[in-house]
């Protein structure tokens, strides 16, 4: 019984070591940086597929945005879901008060757009 337990422990260590080696060889997913900016424009409408588009004052300085993101607008979100409703309130408040925000874009774009999806947004 003790021998079976030792063999089992060694097998688990070997499997975990192999899994770790495979994991470490995988390419890292690109991650959009967290940045500070001001919202200069907020827009929506039928031509925006129902999304809210944001333009930030540092639009040209964004690094590591997804390849699909090539819009003059910086980022956007869907105002029809629960998170989007909160993002809409925060983005309007930030623009009206000319407040700095902390924002992080997703690693993808909103469907049917070339607009980077927002992961999170806070007023600073």
Beta strands, then each sheet from edge to edge (+ up, - down):
strand 1: 34-44
strand 2: 51-56
strand 3: 75-78
strand 4: 100-109
strand 5: 116-123
sheet 1: 1+ 2- 3+ 5+ 4- 1+
end
